[in-house]
Amino acid sequence: MRPDFEQDQVLSAAISGIPKVAKLIALIRAEDQPRALEAAERSYLETAHGLGYEGTEADEWASTIMVRLRAQTDSAVI
């Protein structure tokens, strides 16, 4: 599927929101962070499905966001 303008906007918004989400997750107790990351991934996957992505495409969309989110969460300074 070729993303249209609306899908591009949603992806851009998700990417631009990563620093804020990362900082919030970094504020959570370390033992609770994996659950927060799983919840974020489910949310991004639901967003991908809402945009019409199916199966592997949805997984790749959410995975792209999560790679960046995990990296920023790991390096977030509190």
N, C-alpha and C positions, 0 to 999 in steps of 0.2 A: 504494500500500500504506500502510495506517495502522500506524505503529509500535506494537508492544505494549510492555508493561512491561519485558521483558528487553531489547528493542532500545533503549528509552529509557535504561536503565541502562548499556548499552555505549556509547551516544553520550555520556552524561554522563561516563563514565570516560575516554573518549578526549579529551573537552574538558578535563577536569580534569588530564590528564597532559600537556597541551600545554606548560606552562611548563618542565617538566623536560626534555622532548624538545628544546625550543628551546634551552635552556642547553647541552645536550650537543652539539647541532649547532653552536652558536656556538663551542664549544671546538675544533672541527675546523678544519684549515687552510681558508682561504677558497676555494681552488681545488677542494677536495673537498666543500664544502657542497652544491653543486647535486646531486651524486650521492647524498648523504645525504638530501636532501629528496625526491628521486625514489624512493628506497627507502622512506621514510616514507609517501609517497603510495601506493605499491604495497601496502604493509601495510594502510593504511586502506581501500583499495579491496577487498582480500581480506576484511577484516573486514565491510565492507558486503555483499559477496557471501555471506559466512557467515551474515549476519542475514536473508538472503533477498531483499535488494534486487537488482534486475536493471538492466542498461543504464543509462539516464539517471538513474534513482533512485540507483544505486550511485555513479555519477560525481558527482552532486550531494552525496551524503553525504560522500564523500571530499574533495570540493572545499571544502565548508564547513569541515572540519577543517583543510585545508591553508592556507586563507586566514588563519586565526588563527595557525597554526604559522609561516608565513612572516613575518607581521607581528611576532610575538614573537621570532623568530630574528633579524630585522633590528635589533630594539631591545634584544636581550639584552646585558647588561653583564657583562663577564668580569672 
